[in-house]
């Protein structure tokens, strides 16, 4: 009984999964096969658009 990758839909247990949580560690919001799927999801969804880092 596996969980599907948020990005590609594959069974994450067949890979080296990465979990993303917006709440607590026990309840992941998103699951990805690996960092490749996570990076592709970030790029396609434009999740870094408009973000900035504060440098001092």
C-alpha positions as CSV (number, residue, x, y, z in Angstrom):
1,X,0.0,0.0,0.0
2,X,2.0,2.9,-1.3
3,X,1.4,6.6,-1.7
4,X,1.5,8.4,-5.0
5,X,3.9,11.1,-5.9
6,X,2.3,14.6,-6.0
7,X,4.1,15.4,-9.2
8,X,4.2,12.2,-11.4
9,X,1.8,9.9,-9.6
10,X,4.3,7.0,-9.2
11,X,4.4,4.9,-6.0
12,X,6.9,6.8,-3.9
13,X,7.9,3.7,-1.9
14,X,9.7,2.4,-5.1
15,X,12.1,5.4,-4.9
16,X,13.8,7.6,-2.4
17,X,10.9,9.8,-1.3
18,X,10.9,13.4,-0.2
19,X,8.1,14.7,2.0
20,X,7.0,18.3,2.3
21,X,4.9,19.5,5.2
22,X,3.2,22.9,5.7
23,X,1.9,21.8,9.1
24,X,3.6,19.2,11.3
25,X,6.2,16.6,10.4
26,X,3.7,13.8,11.0
27,X,1.3,15.0,8.3
28,X,3.1,15.6,5.0
29,X,1.3,18.0,2.6
30,X,3.0,16.6,-0.4
31,X,5.0,13.5,-1.3
32,X,7.6,13.2,-4.1
33,X,9.5,10.2,-5.5
34,X,12.8,12.1,-5.2
35,X,14.3,15.6,-5.4
36,X,13.9,15.6,-9.2
37,X,10.1,15.4,-8.9
38,X,10.1,18.0,-6.2
39,X,12.3,20.4,-8.3
40,X,10.1,19.9,-11.4
41,X,6.9,20.5,-9.3
42,X,8.4,23.8,-7.9
43,X,9.4,24.9,-11.4
44,X,6.1,24.1,-13.1
45,X,4.0,25.6,-10.3
46,X,6.1,28.8,-10.2
47,X,6.5,28.4,-6.5
48,X,9.6,30.6,-6.4
49,X,8.2,33.5,-8.4
50,X,8.0,36.7,-6.4
51,X,10.0,35.3,-3.5
52,X,13.0,37.0,-2.1
53,X,15.8,36.3,0.3
54,X,16.9,38.9,2.8
55,X,20.6,39.5,2.8
56,X,22.3,41.5,5.4
